Structures are given as structure tokens and as C-alpha cells.
Amino acid sequence: MYCRLMGFILFWIAVGMLLALFIADNIFLCVCIIIGLMIIGFNMFCR
């Protein structure tokens, strides 16, 4: 239950960071964090 909820939250944090990418200074770090959060969130949600 909580694992699915945490995955859902991490996934939407990554989506929000995708929107913040347009105003970010360090694009490489931002993209790495977004990809990591999306993978972790998807794996936790679909478990």
C-alpha cells in the first residue's frame, strides 16, 4: 500500500521537475534526477 503511494508521489515529483527544467541552471543534474525519480517511482508503483 505505502510502496504504491510512495511510487506515485515520486513519479509526480519527477513530472513537476520536468516542468521546472525550463527555469533550471544545471540541466544535466536536473535531467538525471528526473530520470531517476521516474524509474524508481514507476517500479514502486507497479510492484
LINTAZI-V319498 format. One line per field, one symbol per residue. ss: DSSP state (2 for helix, 1 for strand, 0 for the rest). phi: phi as a letter, one per 30 degrees, with the letter a starting at -180 (. if undefined). burial: I if it has 16 or more other ideal C-beta (glycine too) atoms within 10 Angstrom, else O. A space follows every 10 residues. Layout:
ss: ???
phi: ???
burial: ???
//
This chain:
ss: 0222222222 2222222222 2220002222 2222222222 2222200
phi: .ddddddddd dddddddddd edcddcdddd dddddddddd dddddcd
burial: OOOOOOIOOI IOOIOOIOOO OOOOOOOOOI OOIIOOIIOO IOOIIOO
//
